[in-house]
Amino acid sequence: MEIRVAAEQPWDVDADVLAFPVPQDGAGEAVLSELDRRLDGALGDYRRVGELTGKAHGTALLRGRETAAPWLLGVGIGESSSFDALAALRFGAAVERRLGGRVCERLAIWLPAELLNGARAGAANGGGADDLAELIARGAVEGQHEPGSIYRDSVEGAPPQLRELIVVAPDGATDGLRAAVQRGVIIGEGGNRARRLAQRASNDVSPEVLADEATAVAREFGLQVEVIGPERATEMGMNLFMAVGRGSSNAPRFIVLRSGEQAAKDGEGRLLAMVGKGVTFDSGGISIKPADRMEEMKMDKTGACTVISAIATVATLAPGTPLMAVAPAVENLPGPHSTRPGDIVRALNGKVVEIQNTDAEGRLILADALTYAEQQGATHLVDVATLTGAVERAFGKQITGGFGTPQDWWDEVFQAGARQAERYWQVPLVEEYNADLDSWYADFVNTGGAEGSLVKSGLFLQQFVTKPWAHLDIGGTAYLRKPTPWAARGATGVTHATLVELALNGASSAA
């Protein structure tokens, strides 16, 4: 996709469609009145009749008149004072989604300073116009994602695949804006890469295929890759990882991607490891799940897909940044070699676990992966996983729950998310609940009952980390069951941008 930042007036920009924000509170009337004049009053007519009130994500497509673009798209942004990072991201995505089924190769998006002076995006993002442009561009790219196209040659109503994205900012400094837009496009493309891989069917993506995909990503983006097979994983003592994967005829693969020189640290003096849960299908194993919505369990590899894509995105924006992505990939099925409830297994770090529920499998593979990352020199860790249903019941599909220790590391992860318009809520690691993980036969069990189960999942993982660590449970936010004005149903790509932002903090310090 070509990117251009235009300093000319929006009505002079040559594009197939010119999109512009319309606030609900009447801000920026002066600049909109000039646009209305060039439309022979059509914009005012639409607003008076209630066709374009400014309500968030409400839209109207207008025929251009005294404008270089033959079509104009007005998109409501709600109250201008509430236009923050998330609103900017969704505005960009809503523009693209609204054009679904339309012919548009060159899309221009106008960022009128007069309309957005009251926005609190600068305070929310820490940078003002450039950050706003980055998020809008990222949203426009993510809005192109259409999961129906993965297995079909054409999809009716699919959003247009853009050849050129033009950001119109007649009052802006174009050099800074262009760099911001480029960054947003690259992060958006990485998010879409993660979404597409996450949504591929389980008969298409086994652990071996996921390893092949990671290897292809490594070759494309100049990364180092290592894939550990089941025999070597067993020899190394990754017994929790193997306990989940041995029931399937699709053998496990432990995937490791690296960037940067051996033993190097980033500008913050750290080696960040991003760890993602990669269960390519989760039946629950012997503790089998109900049939309802089991088809969604192909999405249980989303964490792995996210970290694989995130390290590639960082390699594009800041090549050579010291970084690790660890993706333990398994298929959790009942079979003659499956782990049974009550089995006792020794983890890679030497701790002994009683597996009471084989459907609490994600924490098992993450446990060995976190230990492995530390053994390889990681100084800071973030794991991403569709770990629990409890997190969706607690926070729904718009907020990711998480844990972190020490607090300053969680705060850094949280701020990276805020900068990229991703919302998190910290869940406390309440030590009293550790008693529910007690085992007669082992150091602890892998599940401690329904009460406080979300907290107990974090307490279990905490047993396998000694470095600063954050856990992001995307069990609710990883995918949508119905479309929204800003996203298709299916994978959301959540946490990809946060991980990239977090890694780039170290790259920026080094620079």
Buried (B, 14 or more C-beta within 10 A) or exposed (E): BEBBBBEEBBBEBBBBBBBBBBBBEEBBEEBBEEBBBBBEEBBBBBBEEEBBBBBBBBBBBBEBBEBBBEBBBBBBBBBBEBBBBBBBBBBBBBBBBBBBEBEBEBBBBBBBBEBBEBBBBBEBBEBBBBBBBBBBBBBBBBBBBBBBBBEEEEBEEBBBEBEBBBBBBBEBEBEBBBBBBBBBBBBBBBBBBBBBBBBBEBEEBBBBBBBBBBBEBBEEBEBEBBBBBBEEBBEBBBBBBBBBBBBBEBBBBBBBBBBBEEEBBBBBEBBBBBBBBBBBBBBBBBBBBEEEEBEBBBBBBBBBBBBBBBBBBBBBBBEBBBBBBBBBBBBBBBEEEBBEBEBBBBBBBEBBBBBBBBBBBBBBBBBBBBBBBBEBBBBBBBBBBBBBEBBBEBBEBEBBBBBBBEEEBBEBBBBBBBBBBBBBEBBEBEEEBBEBBEBEEBBBBBBBEEEBBBBBBBBBBBBBBEBBBBBBBBBBBBBBEEEBBBBBBBBBBBBBBBBBBBBBBBBEEBE
